[in-house]
């Protein structure tokens, strides 16, 4: 019986299939491909597959012989939170390929907040032609970037390219991260929040990051502070930020992630003042570049796997990312 | 009688006044400052001033001895269009200081169009949490930039910094312009429009630029083409682009300038599909950086003026910019 790879993805194009098939064959394995509507066939294949590459977690519930599960997403908090979902001895990798698309989203909403677009858009919807609001620029801006992984780094690169004066990275240990002007450990967050012009969050959902931007920390922010969250909704105290926005205690926010998702229809966040709300689209996989990179990273690790080398994108299950 | 400079500006801060006063004094002149509400006093001063530095054109209507009028705006089409407004022998300079703020506006609306924000924002206003629209990126994008002056250059720099694949500049003569991958003369526009992904216009209002993006040229565009205008409303056939948007013949547009301004309340442009409309705010003077640079450029030319050197920012009255 051949060693099988179950590839169950909604975004595959012919050139992706060709590439994965070739790398699999070179390593003595056979890849089988399933897309939208192929759920049942994919589960049958997953049952006896050695490797699974999927956005969906469903194949894990029927896999009996899987040795490596490659998640096509960056976040794997849901897998880490369900002990037993990943069979004993199965390696888990994730796909850190969302940096570019999330960074472009972040630049977009940062400029929208700095340039007062929530207010201008409201006027324009009312057919009011009125200018003159004081605006700010990324040029010369000082940014606090919480999360210095691939996403934080891509964001920092773009802010530097657009002339930001300083990007301070914040991570668990404060270990220096490339691309940042300085890196601080998360326990020093309270020192820098009171003078931050813009706080961007791109952290995974873990016990440590839950309500990282708590009610107390939101209360520390300057009245002209802007908050952007492109990681996981759990990182922000949503009720507290809704209140701070509506009371004008901060100048604006852009949230691409919420708790829960989808946001319930009666949630007060929908109508918060100076908020740019987007339905978890900053890091979706509709960008050709992101899809290609997703497949490229999997193929790199598939070469490692078939050669008996360690996988490059292994998740540390104890940390959750 | 001392040689006087009439400075009539709404945005002056103490450090601006200090700087202008010092440069004037060093050149043997006296600067007098007028702001909002000082109209009458400013006109009295303008009457016998040798130099006038102003956003408003009103001082020109009473100036009797002015030798140099520095417009705090980039566009001076209105002055060039009124023969006699500028006294014979009076030099005219403009303020090319809006590149940074207009370029940030352009990056913002470019990303909003590429990432389908007009549609997402409409859903979010209806409390619909829905993702998955195919999006595009500045990374790898090919851009046609009509206008290769200071504004076009600042825009090209930012698109390059964000990974654009190619920025083709278009100007009158096709003379190579720094910052562009290639520069074409405007008469070759029809060759490149049919394959352009994004067309950005930043040209002054002149006879030559009127309806530069005509109905015929709009009809040449790809169905996925995006159009951005941050120059003057006259450059685009507004009725034709409204129709193209509503009929889905182009994918989207962002217009910061219209004809006329303010846009009349019953204009069909207000509700055009996939349009980001802003009330001529891309290049306003509310950004500290823009204000500082405005004063800095004037002071540089004031040093030239008092030393008897040619002014650096002279407008060619026959061209209109």
Interface residues (C-beta under 8 A of the other chain):
Chain A: X100 X101 X104 X105 X107 X108 X111 X112 X114 X115 X117 X120 X121 X123 X124 X127 X128 X129 X130 X131 X132 X133 X134 X135 X136 X137 X138 X139 X140 X158 X161 X162 X163 X261 X262 X263 X265 X270 X277 X278 X279 X280 X281 X284 X286 X287 X289
Chain B: X100 X101 X104 X105 X107 X108 X111 X112 X114 X115 X117 X120 X121 X123 X124 X127 X128 X129 X130 X131 X132 X133 X134 X135 X136 X137 X138 X139 X140 X158 X161 X162 X163 X261 X262 X263 X265 X270 X277 X278 X279 X280 X281 X284 X286 X287 X289
